[in-house]
Amino acid sequence: MTNAVVNVPAAPKRGEIIEIKALVRHSMETGFRRTQLGALIPRDIIRLFVCTYNGVEIMRAEFHPAIAANPLFTFSTVATESGTLAFQWTGDNGFSVTESAAITVV
């Protein structure tokens, strides 16, 4: 089962630096391991994470096979206006998860 968890402050003050946390549950498979019979286990990783704030990209990360399972990102931005933080993870085998969080700047 794949799902995402995001944590953002609900009502920061205008100009405040806010901390954003984003986690997606995904087991990740590097493509380098083998089964007990010696066959390669196909790669299955998240390749890209993008976060936008009211449609403007504020964070982008490209993943490689060495990334841990269930990656957690913590990053900061400045609360400039009320709106939506949108999170998107994409990966191998058609993997795609989106999540969003509303933010009300006071």
N, C-alpha and C positions, 0 to 999 in steps of 0.2 A: 504494500500500500504506500502510495506517495502522497505527501501533503506538505504544505508550507506553513510556517509560523513566523509572523512578523510582529515586531514590537516597536511602536513609535509613540511619543508623547501625544496625548489627545489635544491639549490646549497650551502650546508653548507661547511665550511672549514674542512679539515681532522683534527680529534681530537676534534672538537667542540661538545659540548653537545647540542643536539637538542630536541625540544619539539614536541611531536606527539599527535594529538587529533583524536579520533575516536568516532563517534556517529552512532548508528543504530536506525532507527525508528521502534518501536515495542510497541504495547499497553500494553503488559504484563497482565496476569491474574493469581492471586495467587492460585486459586483453593479453596479458603476459602469463597469466596462470594457466595451469593445465589440469584436466580432470585426472582421476585415478587411472584412467586408461591412456593418458598421454595426449589427449586431444586439447587443443587450445580452447579456452573459454572466451567467447567473443567479447570484445570491448563494449562496455555499456557505462558511459560516464556522462555527467552534465558538462556541456562544453562552454556555456555562456550564461552569465547572470547580468541582468540590466535592471537598474532602478531609475524611474523617472519621477519628477516632482512637477505636477501640473503639465505633463508632456515634455518637460526638459530633462534630458539625461543627466543624472548626478553621480551615477556609479556604474561602472562596467568592469566585469572580470571575466577573463577567459581561463577555462580550466584545462588541465592536462591529466594524463593517467595517474599521476602521483597524488592527486587531490584525495583527501579523506572522505569516507562515507559521511553522509549527513552534514554537508558543509554549512558552517555558521559564519556569516559576515556581520561585522560591527563597523559602522562608519558614521560620519557626522556630516551635517549640512546646516545651513542657516535657515531658520523659519522666517520666510519672507511674506507669505500670504497663505490664506486658507486654501485647501484644495485636497488633492489626492496624491498619495505616493503609490506608484504602481511597480510591482516586482514581477520579473519574468525570468524563468530558468528554462533553457532549452538544451537538448542533448541528443545522444545517439538513439537510434531505433524509434524516432518520432516522439521522444520524451519532451513534454512541454507542461509547465505549471505556471499559473499566474495567480497573483494575490494582490490585493490593494488595501490601503488603509487611509481613512479620512483624517485630516489634520485641521484644526480650527485655531488660527493664530489670533491671539487677543492683544 
